[in-house]
Amino acid sequence: MSEAFRRLVRMKIVVTTPTGNVGSLLAPTLVRAGVRPTLLARDATRVAPEVREVCDVVEADQGDRDAVVAATRDADALYWVDPPTDDDDPLDGYRRMSETVAHAVTTNRVPRVVFQSSVGAEGRHGFGEIDGLGLTEELLNATGADVTHLRNGYFFSNLLMDLDGIRAGVLTTTHPVDRPLAWVAPLDIATVAATRLLSTDWHGVQTLGVHGPADLSFAQVADILGDVLGRPVSAQQVSEQDQAQALAGFGMTPAQVEAVLGMTRGFADGFEPEDPRTIATTTPTTLGAWAYEHLRPALAS
């Protein structure tokens, strides 16, 4: 066994939200690389038994400063995701989580942090809930650690939240249906995150776009879904008022509704991502391939 591989095996990498869209894929990726990651989970029972066997699972709330400090002690690298909270105003939750991770990284002198951010976080203000990710970026930047912010595009998996609409042949959005956005598969984000966590050759504060293979409008997405599903799907823009009423109907507070609607507003008026599309920011999984593997079975269940 080479000394480089021995160092890799001994590496302590902490992964938060290990049952989420990305974390659930990142943990097995790190295991395949020879690492036994530490998973910080709010509910350890939600981590699959086969994953618990090859990982160290710490049950803790990411808003608990002492618990996060304890979980990240002696960590060589940390993958941080701001988890959802029950705050009436989501930005209050983001602030609490941002302060928690910054405190833990500073206290434990965690050398490397990879943060699951988003396209739009560079705006800092005017992007609704994404503004909370911008705050986390700022507080992590001040820790002195080497930090990479993954500026991810729109998750393919967001489509799983609109199964009833897609079954009915309609994909709704408050975005103009002809406006292209970066769309990305969670597995591609996990792969990029793993390479950053495992590498010790980068330094300083960096951002890295994770943009999927192509920018797509909702109209193009609907066409792709129609091809995969074998039946027509059309994209339909809905008004903010209609969307606000629907979200309020789900029990969201006015601040929560505003945080969701604000994300769409931020991408208006010619917004261009700070990280342009290059070979470094383009990832391989197509929407068609993802939809065939994940969306078709979800619609059939």
Secondary structure, DSSP 8 states (H G I E B T S, - for coil): --HHHHHHHH--EEEESTTSTTHHHHHHHHHHTT---EEEES-GGGS-HHHHTTSEEEE--TT-HHHHHHHHTT-SEEEE-------SSHHHHHHHHHHHHHHHHHHHT-SEEEEEEETTGGG-SSSTTHHHHHHHHHHHHTT-SEEEEEEE-EEGGGGGGGHHHHHTTEEEESS-TT--EEEE-HHHHHHHHHHHHH--S--SEEEEEE--SSEE-HHHHHHHHHHHHTS--EEEE--HHHHHHHHHHTT--HHHHHHHHHHHHHT-SS---SS---TTT-----HHHHIIIIIHHHHH-
